[in-house]
Amino acid sequence: MLDWKILEGVAIVVMLVLIVAMLRRALRQKRNEKPSRVAGANDDWIEEFGDGSAFDESDS
């Protein structure tokens, strides 16, 4: 039978591999999300003048 130290080592390595895989997947998903605009960049302007959604390009 395998020694318990070997089994513990294998279990730790497997857990670390799974944790790294989950972190890489989460970072990849976060990187693929494209924000519509940079948060906080133009909040004062948008609050005062709006975000431009009232203007339609077809009216020009």
Contacts in CASP RR format, 6 or more apart in sequence:
PFRMAT RR
TARGET T0000
AUTHOR 0000-0000-0000
METHOD contacts of the structure
MODEL  1
MLDWKILEGVAIVVMLVLIVAMLRRALRQKRNEKPSRVAGANDDWIEEFG
DGSAFDESDS
END
